[in-house]
Amino acid sequence: MIQVEFLGPIGNETISLNIKNLTELKDILNNDSRFENIKQWLDDCAVAVNNKMVDSLDISLSNGDKVTLLPPVCGG
């Protein structure tokens, strides 16, 4: 099981999914109506796997991994 954490203004609770890579996660978040409010963030979010930033959807995931979606933040 993979834990998916949504930070900042995305506002979703952490979810658990049985997925093998980030491509599967993107497909689920884009196509499942439970995540309708997340779609607007997907193209702009940074992604971390086990607290390490990644830039590819081809990252393999293992049981117990944590994926974090980090939306862009504007501060002052």
Secondary structure, DSSP 8 states (H G I E B T S, - for coil): -EEEEE-GGG----EEE--SBHHHHHHHHHH-GGGGGGHHHHTT-EEEETTEEE--TT-B--TT-EEEEE------
